[in-house]
Amino acid sequence: MKKDTECVSSADTDQRHQFGHSIGLVGRLWRLEIDRRLAPFGLTEARWRILLTLARAAEPLQQKTLAEYVGVQGPTLVRTLDALAHEGLLERRADTEDKRARSIHLTPLAEPILAHIDAALRAVREDIFVDIPPEDVGTCLRVFDQLLTNLSPNTGR
């Protein structure tokens, strides 16, 4: 009996290893496909993620908050924001609540770029989720939610 338990444990460990590897690989390939489709518009992952994050935010974000959301270090973010501002896609304004801080605002020039981003994201999702039943996606989302809970610093794990 103990031997069967050890086999299950070993198989479980192998599946968990494969699962972790697959999460990283799927995420990387998904972003690469989006990058490939947005490259003709001069959009790299750093640029489209910043624009998309700003567009989806309920209110303008401060630079520090934006850096946390997109997972980019300060100097890299500043260079990208400078380039996007130079192109007229965003602007920095004095924050209404903290005069020392600057909030980042999209300009109307960003709207057509955001339309390209949205179209590419939709097309990639349609292509990669073909032949995957919605209930399988739901199961996967429940697993991801539990992993996020387990990884949360508030869980004490």
C-alpha distance (Angstrom), angle and dihedral (degrees) to the residues before:
residue distance angle dihedral
M1 . . .
K2 3.78 . .
K3 3.80 89.6 .
D4 3.84 91.0 58.1
T5 3.81 90.2 50.8
E6 3.78 90.5 50.9
C7 3.81 90.7 50.4
V8 3.79 91.6 50.2
S9 3.78 90.1 47.6
S10 3.77 91.1 49.9
A11 3.81 92.2 47.3
D12 3.81 90.0 45.7
T13 3.80 90.4 51.5
D14 3.80 91.0 48.6
Q15 3.81 91.2 49.8
R16 3.79 92.1 48.8
H17 3.79 90.6 49.3
Q18 3.81 90.5 49.7
F19 3.81 90.6 45.6
G20 3.81 92.2 53.8
H21 3.79 91.5 46.4
S22 3.80 91.1 47.6
I23 3.81 93.5 50.9
G24 3.79 90.5 56.3
L25 3.80 93.9 43.1
V26 3.81 94.9 47.8
G27 3.80 91.4 48.0
R28 3.80 92.3 49.3
L29 3.81 94.6 46.3
W30 3.81 91.6 44.8
R31 3.83 91.3 53.9
L32 3.82 91.4 44.5
E33 3.81 90.6 54.1
I34 3.80 91.0 49.8
D35 3.82 89.2 48.1
R36 3.81 90.6 50.4
R37 3.80 91.5 52.8
L38 3.80 94.1 45.2
A39 3.82 97.0 43.4
P40 3.84 92.8 90.4
F41 3.81 86.9 62.5
G42 3.82 93.5 51.4
L43 3.78 93.0 -107.9
T44 3.77 122.7 143.5
E45 3.79 123.1 -174.5
A46 3.80 91.1 -97.8
R47 3.80 91.7 53.1
W48 3.80 99.3 43.3
R49 3.80 93.6 43.8
I50 3.80 91.6 52.5
L51 3.79 93.1 47.7
L52 3.80 92.5 45.3
T53 3.80 93.1 47.1
L54 3.80 91.3 50.9
A55 3.81 91.4 47.3
R56 3.81 92.9 50.5
A57 3.80 95.6 45.3
A58 3.79 115.7 105.9
E59 3.81 89.8 -134.5
P60 3.80 137.3 7.3
L61 3.79 112.3 -67.6
Q62 3.76 130.2 -134.0
Q63 3.78 115.1 -122.5
K64 3.82 93.5 -109.9
T65 3.81 91.8 53.3
L66 3.80 92.1 46.2
A67 3.82 89.9 51.7
E68 3.82 89.9 53.7
Y69 3.82 92.9 47.9
V70 3.80 95.9 50.0
G71 3.81 95.9 34.9
V72 3.80 95.3 -125.4
Q73 3.79 126.2 140.5
G74 3.81 118.8 -115.1
P75 3.83 100.7 -105.4
T76 3.81 93.1 46.2
L77 3.79 91.0 48.1
V78 3.80 92.4 48.8
R79 3.83 91.8 53.2
T80 3.79 91.9 49.1
L81 3.81 92.8 45.6
D82 3.80 90.0 48.6
A83 3.81 90.6 53.1
L84 3.82 93.1 46.6
A85 3.81 90.5 47.6
H86 3.81 90.8 48.5
E87 3.82 88.1 54.3
G88 3.80 89.4 51.0
L89 3.81 94.8 -115.9
L90 3.80 95.3 120.5
E91 3.75 141.4 7.9
R92 3.78 136.0 -154.9
R93 3.80 117.7 -128.7
A94 3.77 134.1 -178.3
D95 3.79 107.2 -89.8
T96 3.80 112.0 -111.6
E97 3.82 92.5 -139.0
D98 3.81 100.6 37.1
K99 3.81 113.4 32.7
R100 3.82 90.4 -166.5
A101 3.79 91.5 59.7
R102 3.78 129.7 69.6
S103 3.77 123.9 -139.7
I104 3.78 121.4 -149.3
H105 3.79 120.2 -128.2
L106 3.79 130.4 -174.0
T107 3.77 116.4 -128.8
P108 3.81 126.4 -140.8
L109 3.82 87.8 -100.6
A110 3.81 88.0 70.0
E111 3.82 93.3 61.3
P112 3.84 97.6 82.9
I113 3.81 90.1 44.6
L114 3.81 89.9 51.4
A115 3.81 89.0 51.1
H116 3.83 89.1 56.2
I117 3.80 90.6 47.8
D118 3.81 92.7 49.6
A119 3.81 91.7 47.1
A120 3.81 92.0 50.0
L121 3.81 92.7 47.6
R122 3.80 91.6 49.7
A123 3.81 92.9 47.0
V124 3.80 93.2 49.0
R125 3.81 91.6 49.0
E126 3.81 91.1 49.4
D127 3.80 91.3 49.6
I128 3.79 98.7 45.6
F129 3.80 97.5 42.0
V130 3.80 93.8 52.0
D131 3.82 111.0 129.1
I132 3.81 93.0 11.5
P133 3.81 111.5 118.9
P134 3.82 116.3 -129.6
E135 3.81 90.8 -121.3
D136 3.83 89.8 59.5
V137 3.79 89.8 51.8
G138 3.82 88.4 49.6
T139 3.80 91.3 52.1
C140 3.78 90.7 49.1
L141 3.82 91.1 50.0
R142 3.81 90.7 51.9
V143 3.81 90.0 51.9
F144 3.81 91.0 48.3
D145 3.81 90.7 49.0
Q146 3.80 90.0 53.4
L147 3.80 91.8 46.9
L148 3.80 89.5 51.2
T149 3.78 89.8 50.3
N150 3.80 91.2 48.7
L151 3.81 91.0 48.8
S152 3.79 95.1 45.6
P153 3.80 112.6 112.7
N154 3.82 88.3 -135.7
T155 3.81 93.8 65.6
G156 3.78 93.6 72.2
R157 3.80 92.4 -130.7
